[in-house]
Amino acid sequence: MSGDTCLCPASGAKPKLSGFKGGGLGNKYVQLNVGGSLYYTTVRALTRHDTMLKAMFSGRMEVLTDKEGWILIDRCGKHFGTILNYLRDDTITLPQNRQEIKELMAEAKYYLIQGLVNMCQAALQDKKDSYQPVCNIPVITSLKEEERLIESSTKPVVKLLYNRSNNKYSYTSNSDDHLPPHWPPRAAASWVSAPAPRGMTGPAGRSEAWAGEGPHSSAPPPGTSR
């Protein structure tokens, strides 16, 4: 039987301080109340490793018990089941969440379980090395979407204006109104010559035209004519 609460249950009787007589009781089951979470396990499992729990259940340390015989440990019981599994098997599957690994490592340090502390430290280092920060930038198209996104955010919001998503307006005469100075760069341009239609001839019977691009392409280079 176990739970996840870290609150100690109320009790009418004052806990009793006594030494635990653990000699020769390796297979005996004991009942533990760890911060309100209840566990059953054997003395053998608790004394396999040289930890604080071994000191408690080998008679070297005094333990607190309530009137119903539960041995009281004033710690959060959330990860105590994982600690028991490590004491039984010398290995466990660690949580995936970094915060839970840190919580488990703190409990392992309290109970002086160095092997489990080392496992947690190695797992945290692996996760740190493989961590790749990701920045998600949602694109919204309406004021309602913007308001909903800002209201649902728990962090400061940075708003970016994205005015060139539609290429239809990229090179119109007023596209510069929405862009910072010097953007876009002046497009490449050239002065080209081609055979002229009948009745529209320039020098040497050819038609000349300015083949520039972009909002700054309305005039040919100096020294040329249309």
Order of alpha helices (4+ residues) and beta strands (2+ residues): beta-beta-beta-alpha-alpha-beta-beta-alpha-alpha-alpha-alpha-beta-beta
